[in-house]
């Protein structure tokens, strides 16, 4: 479970990095940057849905936030 989430997150970061490279180096009118950003959006949506479904099926458990009192 954790491996899938980490791989999807790394895919999002790699796609964003490749879009940056295409922005900086690609001076032609190709659509490589747009495709890299499209992949980033698709992977981000897939990651969100995977976490949402994983939580709904009980694969991922939320721990909540704990407040620490300073007194």
PyMOL Python script that loads the backbone (N, CA, C, O; Angstrom):
from pymol import cmd

cmd.read_pdbstr("""\
ATOM      1  N   UNK A   1       0.820  -1.187   0.000  1.00  0.00           N
ATOM      2  CA  UNK A   1       0.000   0.000   0.000  1.00  0.00           C
ATOM      3  C   UNK A   1       0.872   1.262   0.000  1.00  0.00           C
ATOM      4  O   UNK A   1       0.675   2.171  -0.807  1.00  0.00           O
ATOM      5  N   UNK A   2       1.830   1.294   0.917  1.00  0.00           N
ATOM      6  CA  UNK A   2       2.691   2.472   0.992  1.00  0.00           C
ATOM      7  C   UNK A   2       3.546   2.612  -0.257  1.00  0.00           C
ATOM      8  O   UNK A   2       3.852   3.722  -0.694  1.00  0.00           O
ATOM      9  N   UNK A   3       3.927   1.480  -0.823  1.00  0.00           N
ATOM     10  CA  UNK A   3       4.773   1.519  -2.019  1.00  0.00           C
ATOM     11  C   UNK A   3       4.026   2.147  -3.191  1.00  0.00           C
ATOM     12  O   UNK A   3       4.610   2.917  -3.954  1.00  0.00           O
ATOM     13  N   UNK A   4       2.749   1.829  -3.341  1.00  0.00           N
ATOM     14  CA  UNK A   4       1.949   2.388  -4.435  1.00  0.00           C
ATOM     15  C   UNK A   4       1.812   3.902  -4.262  1.00  0.00           C
ATOM     16  O   UNK A   4       1.928   4.654  -5.229  1.00  0.00           O
ATOM     17  N   UNK A   5       1.565   4.338  -3.038  1.00  0.00           N
ATOM     18  CA  UNK A   5       1.415   5.772  -2.784  1.00  0.00           C
ATOM     19  C   UNK A   5       2.729   6.498  -3.052  1.00  0.00           C
ATOM     20  O   UNK A   5       2.731   7.567  -3.662  1.00  0.00           O
ATOM     21  N   UNK A   6       3.835   5.934  -2.605  1.00  0.00           N
ATOM     22  CA  UNK A   6       5.136   6.564  -2.839  1.00  0.00           C
ATOM     23  C   UNK A   6       5.459   6.603  -4.328  1.00  0.00           C
ATOM     24  O   UNK A   6       5.972   7.608  -4.820  1.00  0.00           O
ATOM     25  N   UNK A   7       5.167   5.524  -5.053  1.00  0.00           N
ATOM     26  CA  UNK A   7       5.435   5.500  -6.494  1.00  0.00           C
ATOM     27  C   UNK A   7       4.595   6.526  -7.247  1.00  0.00           C
ATOM     28  O   UNK A   7       5.092   7.196  -8.152  1.00  0.00           O
ATOM     29  N   UNK A   8       3.321   6.648  -6.873  1.00  0.00           N
ATOM     30  CA  UNK A   8       2.474   7.655  -7.514  1.00  0.00           C
ATOM     31  C   UNK A   8       2.969   9.063  -7.206  1.00  0.00           C
ATOM     32  O   UNK A   8       2.993   9.924  -8.086  1.00  0.00           O
ATOM     33  N   UNK A   9       3.367   9.296  -5.953  1.00  0.00           N
ATOM     34  CA  UNK A   9       3.878  10.613  -5.599  1.00  0.00           C
ATOM     35  C   UNK A   9       5.169  10.928  -6.347  1.00  0.00           C
ATOM     36  O   UNK A   9       5.353  12.048  -6.822  1.00  0.00           O
ATOM     37  N   UNK A  10       6.060   9.947  -6.452  1.00  0.00           N
ATOM     38  CA  UNK A  10       7.293  10.164  -7.212  1.00  0.00           C
ATOM     39  C   UNK A  10       7.002  10.396  -8.693  1.00  0.00           C
ATOM     40  O   UNK A  10       7.705  11.165  -9.348  1.00  0.00           O
ATOM     41  N   UNK A  11       5.971   9.737  -9.224  1.00  0.00           N
ATOM     42  CA  UNK A  11       5.568   9.984 -10.602  1.00  0.00           C
ATOM     43  C   UNK A  11       5.075  11.407 -10.803  1.00  0.00           C
ATOM     44  O   UNK A  11       5.360  12.027 -11.827  1.00  0.00           O
ATOM     45  N   UNK A  12       4.339  11.924  -9.833  1.00  0.00           N
ATOM     46  CA  UNK A  12       3.858  13.308  -9.901  1.00  0.00           C
ATOM     47  C   UNK A  12       5.044  14.268  -9.897  1.00  0.00           C
ATOM     48  O   UNK A  12       5.095  15.197 -10.703  1.00  0.00           O
ATOM     49  N   UNK A  13       5.992  14.047  -8.997  1.00  0.00           N
ATOM     50  CA  UNK A  13       7.162  14.927  -8.906  1.00  0.00           C
ATOM     51  C   UNK A  13       8.021  14.831 -10.170  1.00  0.00           C
ATOM     52  O   UNK A  13       8.508  15.847 -10.666  1.00  0.00           O
ATOM     53  N   UNK A  14       8.206  13.625 -10.687  1.00  0.00           N
ATOM     54  CA  UNK A  14       9.001  13.455 -11.908  1.00  0.00           C
ATOM     55  C   UNK A  14       8.335  14.129 -13.103  1.00  0.00           C
ATOM     56  O   UNK A  14       9.010  14.733 -13.937  1.00  0.00           O
ATOM     57  N   UNK A  15       7.031  14.026 -13.185  1.00  0.00           N
ATOM     58  CA  UNK A  15       6.318  14.674 -14.284  1.00  0.00           C
ATOM     59  C   UNK A  15       6.421  16.196 -14.187  1.00  0.00           C
ATOM     60  O   UNK A  15       6.574  16.883 -15.197  1.00  0.00           O
ATOM     61  N   UNK A  16       6.338  16.706 -12.975  1.00  0.00           N
ATOM     62  CA  UNK A  16       6.483  18.150 -12.778  1.00  0.00           C
ATOM     63  C   UNK A  16       7.900  18.603 -13.129  1.00  0.00           C
ATOM     64  O   UNK A  16       8.085  19.668 -13.720  1.00  0.00           O
ATOM     65  N   UNK A  17       8.896  17.798 -12.767  1.00  0.00           N
ATOM     66  CA  UNK A  17      10.280  18.142 -13.098  1.00  0.00           C
ATOM     67  C   UNK A  17      10.516  18.102 -14.607  1.00  0.00           C
ATOM     68  O   UNK A  17      11.217  18.955 -15.152  1.00  0.00           O
ATOM     69  N   UNK A  18       9.933  17.114 -15.278  1.00  0.00           N
ATOM     70  CA  UNK A  18      10.121  17.061 -16.730  1.00  0.00           C
ATOM     71  C   UNK A  18       9.424  18.229 -17.422  1.00  0.00           C
ATOM     72  O   UNK A  18       9.918  18.733 -18.431  1.00  0.00           O
ATOM     73  N   UNK A  19       8.293  18.659 -16.896  1.00  0.00           N
ATOM     74  CA  UNK A  19       7.630  19.830 -17.468  1.00  0.00           C
ATOM     75  C   UNK A  19       8.498  21.071 -17.300  1.00  0.00           C
ATOM     76  O   UNK A  19       8.548  21.921 -18.190  1.00  0.00           O
ATOM     77  N   UNK A  20       9.180  21.176 -16.166  1.00  0.00           N
ATOM     78  CA  UNK A  20      10.083  22.307 -15.955  1.00  0.00           C
ATOM     79  C   UNK A  20      11.246  22.273 -16.931  1.00  0.00           C
ATOM     80  O   UNK A  20      11.646  23.307 -17.467  1.00  0.00           O
ATOM     81  N   UNK A  21      11.790  21.083 -17.161  1.00  0.00           N
ATOM     82  CA  UNK A  21      12.888  20.941 -18.115  1.00  0.00           C
ATOM     83  C   UNK A  21      12.419  21.326 -19.516  1.00  0.00           C
ATOM     84  O   UNK A  21      13.125  22.032 -20.236  1.00  0.00           O
ATOM     85  N   UNK A  22      11.240  20.868 -19.899  1.00  0.00           N
ATOM     86  CA  UNK A  22      10.717  21.210 -21.224  1.00  0.00           C
ATOM     87  C   UNK A  22      10.453  22.704 -21.343  1.00  0.00           C
ATOM     88  O   UNK A  22      10.627  23.283 -22.415  1.00  0.00           O
ATOM     89  N   UNK A  23      10.037  23.327 -20.257  1.00  0.00           N
ATOM     90  CA  UNK A  23       9.794  24.770 -20.273  1.00  0.00           C
ATOM     91  C   UNK A  23      11.098  25.532 -20.484  1.00  0.00           C
ATOM     92  O   UNK A  23      11.142  26.510 -21.230  1.00  0.00           O
ATOM     93  N   UNK A  24      12.160  25.074 -19.819  1.00  0.00           N
ATOM     94  CA  UNK A  24      13.425  25.809 -19.877  1.00  0.00           C
ATOM     95  C   UNK A  24      14.217  25.526 -21.158  1.00  0.00           C
ATOM     96  O   UNK A  24      14.903  26.418 -21.658  1.00  0.00           O
ATOM     97  N   UNK A  25      14.137  24.310 -21.697  1.00  0.00           N
ATOM     98  CA  UNK A  25      15.008  23.945 -22.807  1.00  0.00           C
ATOM     99  C   UNK A  25      14.317  23.855 -24.149  1.00  0.00           C
ATOM    100  O   UNK A  25      14.971  24.004 -25.181  1.00  0.00           O
ATOM    101  N   UNK A  26      13.043  23.622 -24.172  1.00  0.00           N
ATOM    102  CA  UNK A  26      12.341  23.383 -25.430  1.00  0.00           C
ATOM    103  C   UNK A  26      11.848  24.709 -25.998  1.00  0.00           C
ATOM    104  O   UNK A  26      10.822  25.237 -25.572  1.00  0.00           O
ATOM    105  N   UNK A  27      12.583  25.229 -26.951  1.00  0.00           N
ATOM    106  CA  UNK A  27      12.206  26.515 -27.541  1.00  0.00           C
ATOM    107  C   UNK A  27      11.331  26.365 -28.781  1.00  0.00           C
ATOM    108  O   UNK A  27      10.892  27.357 -29.365  1.00  0.00           O
ATOM    109  N   UNK A  28      11.085  25.134 -29.173  1.00  0.00           N
ATOM    110  CA  UNK A  28      10.207  24.929 -30.321  1.00  0.00           C
ATOM    111  C   UNK A  28       8.760  24.975 -29.862  1.00  0.00           C
ATOM    112  O   UNK A  28       8.497  25.197 -28.680  1.00  0.00           O
ATOM    113  N   UNK A  29       7.849  24.776 -30.744  1.00  0.00           N
ATOM    114  CA  UNK A  29       6.433  24.842 -30.410  1.00  0.00           C
ATOM    115  C   UNK A  29       5.850  23.450 -30.184  1.00  0.00           C
ATOM    116  O   UNK A  29       4.747  23.151 -30.641  1.00  0.00           O
ATOM    117  N   UNK A  30       6.585  22.615 -29.485  1.00  0.00           N
ATOM    118  CA  UNK A  30       6.075  21.273 -29.220  1.00  0.00           C
ATOM    119  C   UNK A  30       5.175  21.290 -27.986  1.00  0.00           C
ATOM    120  O   UNK A  30       5.181  22.243 -27.206  1.00  0.00           O
ATOM    121  N   UNK A  31       4.420  20.237 -27.833  1.00  0.00           N
ATOM    122  CA  UNK A  31       3.467  20.152 -26.733  1.00  0.00           C
ATOM    123  C   UNK A  31       3.972  19.264 -25.599  1.00  0.00           C
ATOM    124  O   UNK A  31       3.178  18.746 -24.813  1.00  0.00           O
ATOM    125  N   UNK A  32       5.291  19.086 -25.512  1.00  0.00           N
ATOM    126  CA  UNK A  32       5.814  18.171 -24.494  1.00  0.00           C
ATOM    127  C   UNK A  32       5.549  18.674 -23.083  1.00  0.00           C
ATOM    128  O   UNK A  32       5.245  17.873 -22.200  1.00  0.00           O
ATOM    129  N   UNK A  33       5.656  19.974 -22.847  1.00  0.00           N
ATOM    130  CA  UNK A  33       5.389  20.502 -21.515  1.00  0.00           C
ATOM    131  C   UNK A  33       3.928  20.312 -21.143  1.00  0.00           C
ATOM    132  O   UNK A  33       3.619  19.951 -20.007  1.00  0.00           O
ATOM    133  N   UNK A  34       3.037  20.548 -22.077  1.00  0.00           N
ATOM    134  CA  UNK A  34       1.611  20.380 -21.802  1.00  0.00           C
ATOM    135  C   UNK A  34       1.280  18.918 -21.497  1.00  0.00           C
ATOM    136  O   UNK A  34       0.465  18.638 -20.618  1.00  0.00           O
ATOM    137  N   UNK A  35       1.907  17.987 -22.216  1.00  0.00           N
ATOM    138  CA  UNK A  35       1.661  16.575 -21.946  1.00  0.00           C
ATOM    139  C   UNK A  35       2.215  16.164 -20.587  1.00  0.00           C
ATOM    140  O   UNK A  35       1.602  15.359 -19.885  1.00  0.00           O
ATOM    141  N   UNK A  36       3.375  16.714 -20.208  1.00  0.00           N
ATOM    142  CA  UNK A  36       3.952  16.402 -18.901  1.00  0.00           C
ATOM    143  C   UNK A  36       3.043  16.915 -17.785  1.00  0.00           C
ATOM    144  O   UNK A  36       2.860  16.236 -16.774  1.00  0.00           O
ATOM    145  N   UNK A  37       2.482  18.092 -17.961  1.00  0.00           N
ATOM    146  CA  UNK A  37       1.563  18.627 -16.952  1.00  0.00           C
ATOM    147  C   UNK A  37       0.247  17.861 -16.943  1.00  0.00           C
ATOM    148  O   UNK A  37      -0.374  17.707 -15.891  1.00  0.00           O
ATOM    149  N   UNK A  38      -0.180  17.383 -18.102  1.00  0.00           N
ATOM    150  CA  UNK A  38      -1.385  16.549 -18.157  1.00  0.00           C
ATOM    151  C   UNK A  38      -1.162  15.240 -17.404  1.00  0.00           C
ATOM    152  O   UNK A  38      -2.045  14.785 -16.677  1.00  0.00           O
ATOM    153  N   UNK A  39       0.000  14.639 -17.572  1.00  0.00           N
ATOM    154  CA  UNK A  39       0.339  13.430 -16.820  1.00  0.00           C
ATOM    155  C   UNK A  39       0.358  13.716 -15.320  1.00  0.00           C
ATOM    156  O   UNK A  39      -0.101  12.900 -14.521  1.00  0.00           O
ATOM    157  N   UNK A  40       0.895  14.888 -14.939  1.00  0.00           N
ATOM    158  CA  UNK A  40       0.946  15.248 -13.527  1.00  0.00           C
ATOM    159  C   UNK A  40      -0.448  15.345 -12.938  1.00  0.00           C
ATOM    160  O   UNK A  40      -0.692  14.861 -11.833  1.00  0.00           O
ATOM    161  N   UNK A  41      -1.353  15.960 -13.658  1.00  0.00           N
ATOM    162  CA  UNK A  41      -2.725  16.087 -13.181  1.00  0.00           C
ATOM    163  C   UNK A  41      -3.381  14.718 -13.073  1.00  0.00           C
ATOM    164  O   UNK A  41      -4.058  14.426 -12.087  1.00  0.00           O
ATOM    165  N   UNK A  42      -3.183  13.882 -14.082  1.00  0.00           N
ATOM    166  CA  UNK A  42      -3.767  12.546 -14.048  1.00  0.00           C
ATOM    167  C   UNK A  42      -3.239  11.709 -12.898  1.00  0.00           C
ATOM    168  O   UNK A  42      -4.008  11.024 -12.223  1.00  0.00           O
ATOM    169  N   UNK A  43      -1.928  11.757 -12.667  1.00  0.00           N
ATOM    170  CA  UNK A  43      -1.341  11.005 -11.558  1.00  0.00           C
ATOM    171  C   UNK A  43      -1.797  11.555 -10.209  1.00  0.00           C
ATOM    172  O   UNK A  43      -2.001  10.790  -9.267  1.00  0.00           O
ATOM    173  N   UNK A  44      -1.957  12.866 -10.111  1.00  0.00           N
ATOM    174  CA  UNK A  44      -2.428  13.466  -8.860  1.00  0.00           C
ATOM    175  C   UNK A  44      -3.855  13.035  -8.552  1.00  0.00           C
ATOM    176  O   UNK A  44      -4.177  12.724  -7.405  1.00  0.00           O
ATOM    177  N   UNK A  45      -4.700  13.016  -9.557  1.00  0.00           N
ATOM    178  CA  UNK A  45      -6.084  12.568  -9.360  1.00  0.00           C
ATOM    179  C   UNK A  45      -6.110  11.092  -8.988  1.00  0.00           C
ATOM    180  O   UNK A  45      -6.863  10.688  -8.103  1.00  0.00           O
ATOM    181  N   UNK A  46      -5.296  10.290  -9.655  1.00  0.00           N
ATOM    182  CA  UNK A  46      -5.215   8.871  -9.336  1.00  0.00           C
ATOM    183  C   UNK A  46      -4.726   8.648  -7.903  1.00  0.00           C
ATOM    184  O   UNK A  46      -5.255   7.790  -7.195  1.00  0.00           O
ATOM    185  N   UNK A  47      -3.728   9.410  -7.477  1.00  0.00           N
ATOM    186  CA  UNK A  47      -3.228   9.313  -6.110  1.00  0.00           C
ATOM    187  C   UNK A  47      -4.315   9.680  -5.107  1.00  0.00           C
ATOM    188  O   UNK A  47      -4.498   8.980  -4.111  1.00  0.00           O
ATOM    189  N   UNK A  48      -5.029  10.759  -5.357  1.00  0.00           N
ATOM    190  CA  UNK A  48      -6.106  11.179  -4.463  1.00  0.00           C
ATOM    191  C   UNK A  48      -7.195  10.118  -4.378  1.00  0.00           C
ATOM    192  O   UNK A  48      -7.659   9.787  -3.287  1.00  0.00           O
ATOM    193  N   UNK A  49      -7.602   9.585  -5.524  1.00  0.00           N
ATOM    194  CA  UNK A  49      -8.642   8.554  -5.517  1.00  0.00           C
ATOM    195  C   UNK A  49      -8.160   7.276  -4.828  1.00  0.00           C
ATOM    196  O   UNK A  49      -8.936   6.616  -4.137  1.00  0.00           O
ATOM    197  N   UNK A  50      -6.900   6.927  -5.010  1.00  0.00           N
ATOM    198  CA  UNK A  50      -6.365   5.738  -4.367  1.00  0.00           C
ATOM    199  C   UNK A  50      -6.363   5.896  -2.850  1.00  0.00           C
ATOM    200  O   UNK A  50      -6.711   4.959  -2.131  1.00  0.00           O
ATOM    201  N   UNK A  51      -5.976   7.069  -2.357  1.00  0.00           N
ATOM    202  CA  UNK A  51      -5.996   7.317  -0.915  1.00  0.00           C
ATOM    203  C   UNK A  51      -7.430   7.328  -0.406  1.00  0.00           C
ATOM    204  O   UNK A  51      -7.705   6.788   0.666  1.00  0.00           O
ATOM    205  N   UNK A  52      -8.337   7.925  -1.143  1.00  0.00           N
ATOM    206  CA  UNK A  52      -9.737   7.979  -0.741  1.00  0.00           C
ATOM    207  C   UNK A  52     -10.358   6.582  -0.681  1.00  0.00           C
ATOM    208  O   UNK A  52     -11.041   6.254   0.289  1.00  0.00           O
ATOM    209  N   UNK A  53     -10.130   5.769  -1.693  1.00  0.00           N
ATOM    210  CA  UNK A  53     -10.667   4.407  -1.719  1.00  0.00           C
ATOM    211  C   UNK A  53      -9.984   3.556  -0.647  1.00  0.00           C
ATOM    212  O   UNK A  53     -10.639   2.750   0.013  1.00  0.00           O
ATOM    213  N   UNK A  54      -8.681   3.729  -0.472  1.00  0.00           N
ATOM    214  CA  UNK A  54      -7.957   2.987   0.554  1.00  0.00           C
ATOM    215  C   UNK A  54      -8.473   3.295   1.950  1.00  0.00           C
ATOM    216  O   UNK A  54      -8.564   2.399   2.788  1.00  0.00           O
ATOM    217  N   UNK A  55      -8.804   4.528   2.202  1.00  0.00           N
ATOM    218  CA  UNK A  55      -9.371   4.896   3.501  1.00  0.00           C
ATOM    219  C   UNK A  55     -10.775   4.327   3.645  1.00  0.00           C
ATOM    220  O   UNK A  55     -11.144   3.857   4.722  1.00  0.00           O
ATOM    221  N   UNK A  56     -11.550   4.363   2.588  1.00  0.00           N
ATOM    222  CA  UNK A  56     -12.913   3.828   2.636  1.00  0.00           C
ATOM    223  C   UNK A  56     -12.957   2.325   2.838  1.00  0.00           C
ATOM    224  O   UNK A  56     -13.876   1.815   3.480  1.00  0.00           O
ATOM    225  N   UNK A  57     -11.980   1.607   2.300  1.00  0.00           N
ATOM    226  CA  UNK A  57     -11.928   0.157   2.441  1.00  0.00           C
ATOM    227  C   UNK A  57     -11.180  -0.291   3.695  1.00  0.00           C
ATOM    228  O   UNK A  57     -11.112  -1.485   3.989  1.00  0.00           O
ATOM    229  N   UNK A  58     -10.624   0.658   4.426  1.00  0.00           N
ATOM    230  CA  UNK A  58      -9.930   0.322   5.660  1.00  0.00           C
ATOM    231  C   UNK A  58      -8.470  -0.016   5.494  1.00  0.00           C
ATOM    232  O   UNK A  58      -7.832  -0.465   6.446  1.00  0.00           O
ATOM    233  N   UNK A  59      -7.917   0.186   4.301  1.00  0.00           N
ATOM    234  CA  UNK A  59      -6.498  -0.078   4.078  1.00  0.00           C
ATOM    235  C   UNK A  59      -5.635   0.989   4.744  1.00  0.00           C
ATOM    236  O   UNK A  59      -4.521   0.710   5.186  1.00  0.00           O
ATOM    237  N   UNK A  60      -6.158   2.213   4.814  1.00  0.00           N
ATOM    238  CA  UNK A  60      -5.458   3.341   5.408  1.00  0.00           C
ATOM    239  C   UNK A  60      -6.272   3.789   6.609  1.00  0.00           C
ATOM    240  O   UNK A  60      -7.480   3.999   6.499  1.00  0.00           O
ATOM    241  N   UNK A  61      -5.623   3.936   7.745  1.00  0.00           N
ATOM    242  CA  UNK A  61      -6.313   4.365   8.954  1.00  0.00           C
ATOM    243  C   UNK A  61      -5.843   5.761   9.319  1.00  0.00           C
ATOM    244  O   UNK A  61      -4.642   6.027   9.377  1.00  0.00           O
ATOM    245  N   UNK A  62      -6.794   6.647   9.565  1.00  0.00           N
ATOM    246  CA  UNK A  62      -6.444   7.985   9.992  1.00  0.00           C
ATOM    247  C   UNK A  62      -6.238   7.982  11.494  1.00  0.00           C
ATOM    248  O   UNK A  62      -6.998   7.357  12.234  1.00  0.00           O
ATOM    249  N   UNK A  63      -5.217   8.678  11.935  1.00  0.00           N
ATOM    250  CA  UNK A  63      -4.916   8.727  13.362  1.00  0.00           C
ATOM    251  C   UNK A  63      -5.456   9.993  14.000  1.00  0.00           C
ATOM    252  O   UNK A  63      -5.592  10.053  15.222  1.00  0.00           O
ATOM    253  N   UNK A  64      -5.760  10.983  13.222  1.00  0.00           N
ATOM    254  CA  UNK A  64      -6.242  12.248  13.760  1.00  0.00           C
ATOM    255  C   UNK A  64      -5.095  13.085  14.306  1.00  0.00           C
ATOM    256  O   UNK A  64      -3.946  12.642  14.341  1.00  0.00           O
ATOM    257  N   UNK A  65      -5.414  14.265  14.717  1.00  0.00           N
ATOM    258  CA  UNK A  65      -4.423  15.168  15.274  1.00  0.00           C
ATOM    259  C   UNK A  65      -4.584  15.182  16.786  1.00  0.00           C
ATOM    260  O   UNK A  65      -5.701  15.174  17.304  1.00  0.00           O
ATOM    261  N   UNK A  66      -3.486  15.201  17.471  1.00  0.00           N
ATOM    262  CA  UNK A  66      -3.537  15.285  18.927  1.00  0.00           C
ATOM    263  C   UNK A  66      -3.027  16.644  19.353  1.00  0.00           C
ATOM    264  O   UNK A  66      -1.991  17.113  18.880  1.00  0.00           O
ATOM    265  N   UNK A  67      -3.761  17.265  20.245  1.00  0.00           N
ATOM    266  CA  UNK A  67      -3.360  18.571  20.756  1.00  0.00           C
ATOM    267  C   UNK A  67      -2.453  18.375  21.953  1.00  0.00           C
ATOM    268  O   UNK A  67      -2.737  17.568  22.838  1.00  0.00           O
ATOM    269  N   UNK A  68      -1.371  19.113  21.973  1.00  0.00           N
ATOM    270  CA  UNK A  68      -0.426  19.044  23.088  1.00  0.00           C
ATOM    271  C   UNK A  68      -0.598  20.317  23.901  1.00  0.00           C
ATOM    272  O   UNK A  68      -0.394  21.425  23.405  1.00  0.00           O
ATOM    273  N   UNK A  69      -0.976  20.136  25.150  1.00  0.00           N
ATOM    274  CA  UNK A  69      -1.155  21.318  25.997  1.00  0.00           C
ATOM    275  C   UNK A  69       0.191  21.738  26.582  1.00  0.00           C
ATOM    276  O   UNK A  69       1.009  20.898  26.958  1.00  0.00           O
ATOM    277  N   UNK A  70       0.399  23.006  26.648  1.00  0.00           N
ATOM    278  CA  UNK A  70       1.673  23.538  27.128  1.00  0.00           C
ATOM    279  C   UNK A  70       1.692  23.832  28.613  1.00  0.00           C
ATOM    280  O   UNK A  70       2.618  24.488  29.089  1.00  0.00           O
ATOM    281  N   UNK A  71       0.705  23.373  29.360  1.00  0.00           N
ATOM    282  CA  UNK A  71       0.695  23.700  30.789  1.00  0.00           C
ATOM    283  C   UNK A  71       1.384  22.691  31.644  1.00  0.00           C
ATOM    284  O   UNK A  71       1.443  22.852  32.863  1.00  0.00           O
TER     285      UNK A  71
END
""", "prot")
cmd.dss("prot")
cmd.show_as("cartoon", "prot")
cmd.util.cbc("prot")
cmd.orient("prot")
